[in-house]
């Protein structure tokens, strides 16, 4: 089971979340993911999430809270990121219900 974000980005659903998500297969849902669960890929040998590349719309330096302090990220540039998909939530847009 996968959550498709775009034609180029899809994340596997963690096994622990498959049962409650199964009735939603094929529906349009909202992906909920906190900013701190999107990080730079570290490739430390653990399955911490899934890599993807996205174009940045806005870059906002936030001091110690900056997600990519080692990168000179610029708006419009492609940026590698990692989604810690075990922290994702799927939301029914009409009702706002977290599945």
Backbone as XML, in Angstrom:
<?xml version="1.0"?>
<chain id="A" units="angstrom">
  <residue number="1" name="UNK">
    <atom name="N" x="0.850" y="-1.167" z="0.000"/>
    <atom name="CA" x="0.000" y="0.000" z="0.000"/>
    <atom name="C" x="0.901" y="1.238" z="0.000"/>
  </residue>
  <residue number="2" name="UNK">
    <atom name="N" x="0.550" y="2.217" z="-0.845"/>
    <atom name="CA" x="1.349" y="3.432" z="-0.967"/>
    <atom name="C" x="0.443" y="4.658" z="-0.976"/>
  </residue>
  <residue number="3" name="UNK">
    <atom name="N" x="0.988" y="5.765" z="-0.505"/>
    <atom name="CA" x="0.311" y="7.055" z="-0.585"/>
    <atom name="C" x="0.972" y="7.820" z="-1.710"/>
  </residue>
  <residue number="4" name="UNK">
    <atom name="N" x="0.209" y="8.128" z="-2.763"/>
    <atom name="CA" x="0.754" y="8.838" z="-3.917"/>
    <atom name="C" x="0.538" y="10.332" z="-3.728"/>
  </residue>
  <residue number="5" name="UNK">
    <atom name="N" x="1.656" y="11.065" z="-3.705"/>
    <atom name="CA" x="1.623" y="12.508" z="-3.547"/>
    <atom name="C" x="1.554" y="13.185" z="-4.913"/>
  </residue>
  <residue number="6" name="UNK">
    <atom name="N" x="2.291" y="12.632" z="-5.867"/>
    <atom name="CA" x="2.310" y="13.143" z="-7.238"/>
    <atom name="C" x="2.711" y="11.991" z="-8.142"/>
  </residue>
  <residue number="7" name="UNK">
    <atom name="N" x="2.835" y="12.251" z="-9.429"/>
    <atom name="CA" x="3.289" y="11.197" z="-10.341"/>
    <atom name="C" x="4.695" y="10.720" z="-9.993"/>
  </residue>
  <residue number="8" name="UNK">
    <atom name="N" x="5.487" y="11.584" z="-9.377"/>
    <atom name="CA" x="6.878" y="11.250" z="-9.071"/>
    <atom name="C" x="7.125" y="10.850" z="-7.616"/>
  </residue>
  <residue number="9" name="UNK">
    <atom name="N" x="6.181" y="11.126" z="-6.713"/>
    <atom name="CA" x="6.410" y="10.883" z="-5.292"/>
    <atom name="C" x="5.300" y="10.004" z="-4.722"/>
  </residue>
  <residue number="10" name="UNK">
    <atom name="N" x="5.693" y="8.869" z="-4.143"/>
    <atom name="CA" x="4.763" y="7.980" z="-3.444"/>
    <atom name="C" x="5.493" y="7.385" z="-2.251"/>
  </residue>
  <residue number="11" name="UNK">
    <atom name="N" x="4.806" y="7.304" z="-1.114"/>
    <atom name="CA" x="5.403" y="6.762" z="0.096"/>
    <atom name="C" x="4.692" y="5.470" z="0.471"/>
  </residue>
  <residue number="12" name="UNK">
    <atom name="N" x="5.443" y="4.459" z="0.934"/>
    <atom name="CA" x="4.784" y="3.251" z="1.422"/>
    <atom name="C" x="4.068" y="3.544" z="2.734"/>
  </residue>
  <residue number="13" name="UNK">
    <atom name="N" x="2.947" y="2.897" z="2.939"/>
    <atom name="CA" x="2.232" y="3.028" z="4.205"/>
    <atom name="C" x="2.880" y="2.056" z="5.185"/>
  </residue>
  <residue number="14" name="UNK">
    <atom name="N" x="3.272" y="2.525" z="6.372"/>
    <atom name="CA" x="3.840" y="1.613" z="7.362"/>
    <atom name="C" x="2.852" y="0.472" z="7.654"/>
  </residue>
  <residue number="15" name="UNK">
    <atom name="N" x="3.354" y="-0.727" z="7.832"/>
    <atom name="CA" x="2.507" y="-1.911" z="8.042"/>
    <atom name="C" x="1.510" y="-1.700" z="9.176"/>
  </residue>
  <residue number="16" name="UNK">
    <atom name="N" x="1.916" y="-1.017" z="10.235"/>
    <atom name="CA" x="1.022" y="-0.791" z="11.375"/>
    <atom name="C" x="-0.181" y="0.075" z="11.011"/>
  </residue>
  <residue number="17" name="UNK">
    <atom name="N" x="-0.103" y="0.838" z="9.925"/>
    <atom name="CA" x="-1.197" y="1.742" z="9.526"/>
    <atom name="C" x="-2.056" y="1.178" z="8.407"/>
  </residue>
  <residue number="18" name="UNK">
    <atom name="N" x="-1.692" y="0.034" z="7.843"/>
    <atom name="CA" x="-2.414" y="-0.476" z="6.682"/>
    <atom name="C" x="-3.892" y="-0.762" z="6.956"/>
  </residue>
  <residue number="19" name="UNK">
    <atom name="N" x="-4.218" y="-1.400" z="8.069"/>
    <atom name="CA" x="-5.613" y="-1.797" z="8.329"/>
    <atom name="C" x="-6.570" y="-0.606" z="8.350"/>
  </residue>
  <residue number="20" name="UNK">
    <atom name="N" x="-6.283" y="0.474" z="9.114"/>
    <atom name="CA" x="-7.247" y="1.582" z="9.105"/>
    <atom name="C" x="-7.283" y="2.345" z="7.782"/>
  </residue>
  <residue number="21" name="UNK">
    <atom name="N" x="-6.211" y="2.277" z="6.996"/>
    <atom name="CA" x="-6.166" y="3.007" z="5.727"/>
    <atom name="C" x="-6.794" y="2.217" z="4.580"/>
  </residue>
  <residue number="22" name="UNK">
    <atom name="N" x="-6.916" y="0.897" z="4.723"/>
    <atom name="CA" x="-7.399" y="0.058" z="3.620"/>
    <atom name="C" x="-8.754" y="0.511" z="3.073"/>
  </residue>
  <residue number="23" name="UNK">
    <atom name="N" x="-9.732" y="0.898" z="3.897"/>
    <atom name="CA" x="-11.030" y="1.342" z="3.341"/>
    <atom name="C" x="-10.935" y="2.649" z="2.543"/>
  </residue>
  <residue number="24" name="UNK">
    <atom name="N" x="-9.820" y="3.349" z="2.630"/>
    <atom name="CA" x="-9.689" y="4.629" z="1.935"/>
    <atom name="C" x="-8.994" y="4.503" z="0.579"/>
  </residue>
  <residue number="25" name="UNK">
    <atom name="N" x="-8.607" y="3.294" z="0.198"/>
    <atom name="CA" x="-7.891" y="3.098" z="-1.067"/>
    <atom name="C" x="-8.703" y="3.700" z="-2.216"/>
  </residue>
  <residue number="26" name="UNK">
    <atom name="N" x="-8.046" y="4.526" z="-3.028"/>
    <atom name="CA" x="-8.675" y="5.157" z="-4.178"/>
    <atom name="C" x="-9.315" y="6.504" z="-3.880"/>
  </residue>
  <residue number="27" name="UNK">
    <atom name="N" x="-9.423" y="6.884" z="-2.611"/>
    <atom name="CA" x="-10.025" y="8.176" z="-2.257"/>
    <atom name="C" x="-8.953" y="9.262" z="-2.235"/>
  </residue>
  <residue number="28" name="UNK">
    <atom name="N" x="-9.374" y="10.484" z="-2.508"/>
    <atom name="CA" x="-8.479" y="11.629" z="-2.364"/>
    <atom name="C" x="-8.466" y="12.046" z="-0.902"/>
  </residue>
  <residue number="29" name="UNK">
    <atom name="N" x="-7.281" y="12.018" z="-0.302"/>
    <atom name="CA" x="-7.106" y="12.373" z="1.097"/>
    <atom name="C" x="-6.025" y="13.428" z="1.225"/>
  </residue>
  <residue number="30" name="UNK">
    <atom name="N" x="-5.927" y="14.022" z="2.389"/>
    <atom name="CA" x="-4.884" y="14.999" z="2.680"/>
    <atom name="C" x="-3.816" y="14.286" z="3.506"/>
  </residue>
  <residue number="31" name="UNK">
    <atom name="N" x="-2.560" y="14.484" z="3.130"/>
    <atom name="CA" x="-1.446" y="13.919" z="3.880"/>
    <atom name="C" x="-1.052" y="14.899" z="4.968"/>
  </residue>
  <residue number="32" name="UNK">
    <atom name="N" x="-1.035" y="14.439" z="6.197"/>
    <atom name="CA" x="-0.593" y="15.260" z="7.315"/>
    <atom name="C" x="0.784" y="14.807" z="7.765"/>
  </residue>
  <residue number="33" name="UNK">
    <atom name="N" x="1.727" y="15.731" z="7.776"/>
    <atom name="CA" x="3.095" y="15.409" z="8.167"/>
    <atom name="C" x="3.715" y="16.670" z="8.740"/>
  </residue>
  <residue number="34" name="UNK">
    <atom name="N" x="4.208" y="16.608" z="9.959"/>
    <atom name="CA" x="4.819" y="17.778" z="10.594"/>
    <atom name="C" x="6.155" y="18.111" z="9.926"/>
  </residue>
  <residue number="35" name="UNK">
    <atom name="N" x="6.501" y="19.382" z="9.881"/>
    <atom name="CA" x="7.762" y="19.781" z="9.238"/>
    <atom name="C" x="8.990" y="19.081" z="9.817"/>
  </residue>
  <residue number="36" name="UNK">
    <atom name="N" x="8.982" y="18.800" z="11.116"/>
    <atom name="CA" x="10.146" y="18.131" z="11.713"/>
    <atom name="C" x="10.297" y="16.681" z="11.277"/>
  </residue>
  <residue number="37" name="UNK">
    <atom name="N" x="9.280" y="16.147" z="10.576"/>
    <atom name="CA" x="9.371" y="14.791" z="10.048"/>
    <atom name="C" x="9.778" y="14.769" z="8.580"/>
  </residue>
  <residue number="38" name="UNK">
    <atom name="N" x="10.196" y="15.924" z="8.081"/>
    <atom name="CA" x="10.810" y="16.025" z="6.758"/>
    <atom name="C" x="12.220" y="16.555" z="7.000"/>
  </residue>
  <residue number="39" name="UNK">
    <atom name="N" x="13.210" y="15.736" z="6.686"/>
    <atom name="CA" x="14.596" y="16.070" z="6.996"/>
    <atom name="C" x="15.473" y="15.872" z="5.773"/>
  </residue>
  <residue number="40" name="UNK">
    <atom name="N" x="16.748" y="16.155" z="5.925"/>
    <atom name="CA" x="17.709" y="15.836" z="4.882"/>
    <atom name="C" x="17.990" y="14.339" z="4.914"/>
  </residue>
  <residue number="41" name="UNK">
    <atom name="N" x="18.164" y="13.686" z="3.758"/>
    <atom name="CA" x="18.527" y="12.272" z="3.742"/>
    <atom name="C" x="19.900" y="12.081" z="4.394"/>
  </residue>
  <residue number="42" name="UNK">
    <atom name="N" x="20.003" y="11.096" z="5.274"/>
    <atom name="CA" x="21.276" y="10.843" z="5.952"/>
    <atom name="C" x="21.907" y="9.519" z="5.536"/>
  </residue>
  <residue number="43" name="UNK">
    <atom name="N" x="21.129" y="8.594" z="5.010"/>
    <atom name="CA" x="21.623" y="7.296" z="4.538"/>
    <atom name="C" x="22.540" y="6.638" z="5.563"/>
  </residue>
  <residue number="44" name="UNK">
    <atom name="N" x="22.002" y="6.457" z="6.762"/>
    <atom name="CA" x="22.774" y="5.845" z="7.831"/>
    <atom name="C" x="22.519" y="4.347" z="7.960"/>
  </residue>
  <residue number="45" name="UNK">
    <atom name="N" x="21.879" y="3.751" z="6.965"/>
    <atom name="CA" x="21.638" y="2.318" z="6.980"/>
    <atom name="C" x="20.321" y="1.915" z="7.626"/>
  </residue>
  <residue number="46" name="UNK">
    <atom name="N" x="19.623" y="2.837" z="8.247"/>
    <atom name="CA" x="18.321" y="2.539" z="8.850"/>
    <atom name="C" x="17.220" y="2.959" z="7.890"/>
  </residue>
  <residue number="47" name="UNK">
    <atom name="N" x="16.089" y="2.284" z="7.990"/>
    <atom name="CA" x="14.936" y="2.654" z="7.160"/>
    <atom name="C" x="14.145" y="3.733" z="7.900"/>
  </residue>
  <residue number="48" name="UNK">
    <atom name="N" x="14.628" y="4.961" z="7.823"/>
    <atom name="CA" x="13.993" y="6.070" z="8.530"/>
    <atom name="C" x="12.902" y="6.746" z="7.721"/>
  </residue>
  <residue number="49" name="UNK">
    <atom name="N" x="12.740" y="6.381" z="6.475"/>
    <atom name="CA" x="11.746" y="7.037" z="5.648"/>
    <atom name="C" x="12.064" y="6.861" z="4.181"/>
  </residue>
  <residue number="50" name="UNK">
    <atom name="N" x="11.527" y="7.736" z="3.375"/>
    <atom name="CA" x="11.724" y="7.663" z="1.928"/>
    <atom name="C" x="12.222" y="8.994" z="1.396"/>
  </residue>
  <residue number="51" name="UNK">
    <atom name="N" x="13.249" y="8.905" z="0.552"/>
    <atom name="CA" x="13.811" y="10.099" z="-0.086"/>
    <atom name="C" x="12.882" y="10.587" z="-1.193"/>
  </residue>
  <residue number="52" name="UNK">
    <atom name="N" x="12.899" y="11.878" z="-1.419"/>
    <atom name="CA" x="12.217" y="12.455" z="-2.566"/>
    <atom name="C" x="12.897" y="13.788" z="-2.880"/>
  </residue>
  <residue number="53" name="UNK">
    <atom name="N" x="12.627" y="14.297" z="-4.059"/>
    <atom name="CA" x="13.154" y="15.592" z="-4.462"/>
    <atom name="C" x="11.978" y="16.492" z="-4.776"/>
  </residue>
  <residue number="54" name="UNK">
    <atom name="N" x="12.051" y="17.726" z="-4.294"/>
    <atom name="CA" x="10.961" y="18.679" z="-4.526"/>
    <atom name="C" x="11.554" y="20.048" z="-4.817"/>
  </residue>
  <residue number="55" name="UNK">
    <atom name="N" x="10.805" y="20.846" z="-5.548"/>
    <atom name="CA" x="11.195" y="22.223" z="-5.821"/>
    <atom name="C" x="10.730" y="23.085" z="-4.660"/>
  </residue>
  <residue number="56" name="UNK">
    <atom name="N" x="11.615" y="23.924" z="-4.160"/>
    <atom name="CA" x="11.291" y="24.776" z="-3.017"/>
    <atom name="C" x="10.529" y="26.020" z="-3.466"/>
  </residue>
  <residue number="57" name="UNK">
    <atom name="N" x="9.477" y="26.355" z="-2.749"/>
    <atom name="CA" x="8.734" y="27.587" z="-3.004"/>
    <atom name="C" x="9.287" y="28.729" z="-2.169"/>
  </residue>
  <residue number="58" name="UNK">
    <atom name="N" x="9.590" y="28.437" z="-0.910"/>
    <atom name="CA" x="10.036" y="29.461" z="0.035"/>
    <atom name="C" x="11.166" y="28.898" z="0.872"/>
  </residue>
  <residue number="59" name="UNK">
    <atom name="N" x="12.149" y="29.719" z="1.157"/>
    <atom name="CA" x="13.221" y="29.352" z="2.075"/>
    <atom name="C" x="13.187" y="30.353" z="3.208"/>
  </residue>
  <residue number="60" name="UNK">
    <atom name="N" x="12.997" y="29.850" z="4.422"/>
    <atom name="CA" x="12.880" y="30.734" z="5.577"/>
    <atom name="C" x="13.887" y="30.308" z="6.642"/>
  </residue>
  <residue number="61" name="UNK">
    <atom name="N" x="15.027" y="30.997" z="6.758"/>
    <atom name="CA" x="16.001" y="30.668" z="7.801"/>
    <atom name="C" x="15.373" y="30.857" z="9.178"/>
  </residue>
  <residue number="62" name="UNK">
    <atom name="N" x="15.499" y="29.840" z="10.021"/>
    <atom name="CA" x="14.877" y="29.897" z="11.340"/>
    <atom name="C" x="15.874" y="29.539" z="12.450"/>
  </residue>
  <residue number="63" name="UNK">
    <atom name="N" x="17.129" y="29.875" z="12.234"/>
    <atom name="CA" x="18.129" y="29.614" z="13.262"/>
    <atom name="C" x="18.262" y="28.135" z="13.563"/>
  </residue>
  <residue number="64" name="UNK">
    <atom name="N" x="18.197" y="27.776" z="14.830"/>
    <atom name="CA" x="18.369" y="26.385" z="15.262"/>
    <atom name="C" x="17.260" y="25.468" z="14.744"/>
  </residue>
  <residue number="65" name="UNK">
    <atom name="N" x="16.140" y="26.029" z="14.334"/>
    <atom name="CA" x="15.030" y="25.225" z="13.840"/>
    <atom name="C" x="15.102" y="24.972" z="12.337"/>
  </residue>
  <residue number="66" name="UNK">
    <atom name="N" x="16.134" y="25.464" z="11.672"/>
    <atom name="CA" x="16.273" y="25.280" z="10.236"/>
    <atom name="C" x="16.422" y="23.795" z="9.920"/>
  </residue>
  <residue number="67" name="UNK">
    <atom name="N" x="15.618" y="23.291" z="8.994"/>
    <atom name="CA" x="15.628" y="21.868" z="8.662"/>
    <atom name="C" x="16.892" y="21.480" z="7.914"/>
  </residue>
  <residue number="68" name="UNK">
    <atom name="N" x="17.389" y="22.321" z="7.043"/>
    <atom name="CA" x="18.564" y="21.994" z="6.220"/>
    <atom name="C" x="19.665" y="23.027" z="6.424"/>
  </residue>
  <residue number="69" name="UNK">
    <atom name="N" x="20.273" y="23.072" z="7.612"/>
    <atom name="CA" x="21.272" y="24.104" z="7.859"/>
    <atom name="C" x="22.540" y="23.946" z="7.038"/>
  </residue>
  <residue number="70" name="UNK">
    <atom name="N" x="22.813" y="22.730" z="6.550"/>
    <atom name="CA" x="24.055" y="22.507" z="5.801"/>
    <atom name="C" x="23.902" y="22.813" z="4.319"/>
  </residue>
  <residue number="71" name="UNK">
    <atom name="N" x="22.730" y="23.248" z="3.903"/>
    <atom name="CA" x="22.449" y="23.469" z="2.490"/>
    <atom name="C" x="22.158" y="24.934" z="2.218"/>
  </residue>
  <residue number="72" name="UNK">
    <atom name="N" x="22.686" y="25.421" z="1.117"/>
    <atom name="CA" x="22.367" y="26.790" z="0.691"/>
    <atom name="C" x="21.148" y="26.708" z="-0.236"/>
  </residue>
  <residue number="73" name="UNK">
    <atom name="N" x="20.001" y="26.339" z="0.341"/>
    <atom name="CA" x="18.778" y="26.151" z="-0.436"/>
    <atom name="C" x="18.260" y="27.482" z="-0.951"/>
  </residue>
  <residue number="74" name="UNK">
    <atom name="N" x="17.726" y="27.451" z="-2.177"/>
    <atom name="CA" x="17.194" y="28.657" z="-2.805"/>
    <atom name="C" x="15.809" y="28.358" z="-3.381"/>
  </residue>
  <residue number="75" name="UNK">
    <atom name="N" x="14.879" y="29.326" z="-3.321"/>
    <atom name="CA" x="13.568" y="29.113" z="-3.932"/>
    <atom name="C" x="13.694" y="28.751" z="-5.406"/>
  </residue>
  <residue number="76" name="UNK">
    <atom name="N" x="12.874" y="27.797" z="-5.839"/>
    <atom name="CA" x="12.898" y="27.346" z="-7.223"/>
    <atom name="C" x="13.876" y="26.220" z="-7.485"/>
  </residue>
  <residue number="77" name="UNK">
    <atom name="N" x="14.789" y="25.975" z="-6.549"/>
    <atom name="CA" x="15.787" y="24.920" z="-6.722"/>
    <atom name="C" x="15.234" y="23.578" z="-6.254"/>
  </residue>
  <residue number="78" name="UNK">
    <atom name="N" x="15.704" y="22.510" z="-6.883"/>
    <atom name="CA" x="15.346" y="21.165" z="-6.442"/>
    <atom name="C" x="16.124" y="20.857" z="-5.168"/>
  </residue>
  <residue number="79" name="UNK">
    <atom name="N" x="15.480" y="20.169" z="-4.238"/>
    <atom name="CA" x="16.098" y="19.876" z="-2.954"/>
    <atom name="C" x="15.771" y="18.442" z="-2.553"/>
  </residue>
  <residue number="80" name="UNK">
    <atom name="N" x="16.778" y="17.687" z="-2.148"/>
    <atom name="CA" x="16.568" y="16.322" z="-1.672"/>
    <atom name="C" x="16.065" y="16.365" z="-0.238"/>
  </residue>
  <residue number="81" name="UNK">
    <atom name="N" x="15.072" y="15.551" z="0.059"/>
    <atom name="CA" x="14.507" y="15.496" z="1.406"/>
    <atom name="C" x="14.135" y="14.061" z="1.725"/>
  </residue>
  <residue number="82" name="UNK">
    <atom name="N" x="13.855" y="13.819" z="2.983"/>
    <atom name="CA" x="13.454" y="12.502" z="3.442"/>
    <atom name="C" x="12.176" y="12.651" z="4.257"/>
  </residue>
  <residue number="83" name="UNK">
    <atom name="N" x="11.171" y="11.858" z="3.925"/>
    <atom name="CA" x="9.897" y="11.858" z="4.637"/>
    <atom name="C" x="9.917" y="10.706" z="5.628"/>
  </residue>
  <residue number="84" name="UNK">
    <atom name="N" x="9.765" y="11.013" z="6.898"/>
    <atom name="CA" x="9.654" y="9.965" z="7.910"/>
    <atom name="C" x="8.202" y="9.501" z="7.918"/>
  </residue>
  <residue number="85" name="UNK">
    <atom name="N" x="7.892" y="8.614" z="6.965"/>
    <atom name="CA" x="6.514" y="8.238" z="6.688"/>
    <atom name="C" x="5.808" y="7.547" z="7.854"/>
  </residue>
  <residue number="86" name="UNK">
    <atom name="N" x="6.525" y="7.028" z="8.829"/>
    <atom name="CA" x="5.856" y="6.399" z="9.970"/>
    <atom name="C" x="5.118" y="7.432" z="10.828"/>
  </residue>
  <residue number="87" name="UNK">
    <atom name="N" x="5.388" y="8.723" z="10.587"/>
    <atom name="CA" x="4.718" y="9.788" z="11.328"/>
    <atom name="C" x="3.570" y="10.429" z="10.546"/>
  </residue>
  <residue number="88" name="UNK">
    <atom name="N" x="3.255" y="9.890" z="9.366"/>
    <atom name="CA" x="2.229" y="10.523" z="8.541"/>
    <atom name="C" x="0.833" y="10.209" z="9.060"/>
  </residue>
  <residue number="89" name="UNK">
    <atom name="N" x="-0.088" y="11.079" z="8.705"/>
    <atom name="CA" x="-1.501" y="10.886" z="9.002"/>
    <atom name="C" x="-2.276" y="11.167" z="7.722"/>
  </residue>
  <residue number="90" name="UNK">
    <atom name="N" x="-3.331" y="10.427" z="7.496"/>
    <atom name="CA" x="-4.208" y="10.690" z="6.359"/>
    <atom name="C" x="-5.496" y="11.286" z="6.898"/>
  </residue>
  <residue number="91" name="UNK">
    <atom name="N" x="-5.976" y="12.310" z="6.224"/>
    <atom name="CA" x="-7.117" y="13.090" z="6.693"/>
    <atom name="C" x="-8.197" y="13.129" z="5.622"/>
  </residue>
  <residue number="92" name="UNK">
    <atom name="N" x="-9.435" y="12.878" z="6.029"/>
    <atom name="CA" x="-10.592" y="12.979" z="5.145"/>
    <atom name="C" x="-10.890" y="14.470" z="4.998"/>
  </residue>
  <residue number="93" name="UNK">
    <atom name="N" x="-10.711" y="15.058" z="3.777"/>
    <atom name="CA" x="-10.823" y="16.498" z="3.627"/>
    <atom name="C" x="-12.208" y="17.072" z="3.926"/>
  </residue>
  <residue number="94" name="UNK">
    <atom name="N" x="-13.274" y="16.361" z="3.598"/>
    <atom name="CA" x="-14.619" y="16.907" z="3.801"/>
    <atom name="C" x="-14.958" y="17.063" z="5.287"/>
  </residue>
  <residue number="95" name="UNK">
    <atom name="N" x="-14.545" y="16.092" z="6.105"/>
    <atom name="CA" x="-14.894" y="16.128" z="7.516"/>
    <atom name="C" x="-13.759" y="16.569" z="8.422"/>
  </residue>
  <residue number="96" name="UNK">
    <atom name="N" x="-12.515" y="16.493" z="7.911"/>
    <atom name="CA" x="-11.354" y="16.814" z="8.738"/>
    <atom name="C" x="-10.964" y="15.658" z="9.655"/>
  </residue>
  <residue number="97" name="UNK">
    <atom name="N" x="-11.589" y="14.509" z="9.485"/>
    <atom name="CA" x="-11.311" y="13.351" z="10.329"/>
    <atom name="C" x="-9.951" y="12.751" z="10.013"/>
  </residue>
  <residue number="98" name="UNK">
    <atom name="N" x="-9.143" y="12.539" z="11.053"/>
    <atom name="CA" x="-7.853" y="11.864" z="10.890"/>
    <atom name="C" x="-8.140" y="10.368" z="10.899"/>
  </residue>
  <residue number="99" name="UNK">
    <atom name="N" x="-7.668" y="9.674" z="9.860"/>
    <atom name="CA" x="-7.948" y="8.250" z="9.721"/>
    <atom name="C" x="-6.908" y="7.444" z="10.482"/>
  </residue>
</chain>
